[in-house]
Amino acid sequence: MVLIMIFGFLLTPDRRITEKLLGDRLRGGRIRCPACDWQPQPHDRWCCAPGCGEVWNTFETRGTCPGCLKHWTHTACHRCDTWSPHEAWYEETD
């Protein structure tokens, strides 16, 4: 039972990450595809494949799968299907 609690804790998306992403958007930053400028929404999902098959919003965890903790260094755009470095999706604007 304790082991499940520990894993449950480790696999829960970090609320600080979600709050930071929301804060960035409010301060003028944005998340967008570097190739076509498509902006993902909170309801958009990616699948850890190949991997564990978990489905989640990759930007809530900054590219880390909550199912197996695999860190995805590249993210596919749902609009143009281009794979770009995950960190390149985060744009700071003034």
Order of alpha helices (4+ residues) and beta strands (2+ residues): alpha-alpha-beta-beta-beta-beta-beta-beta
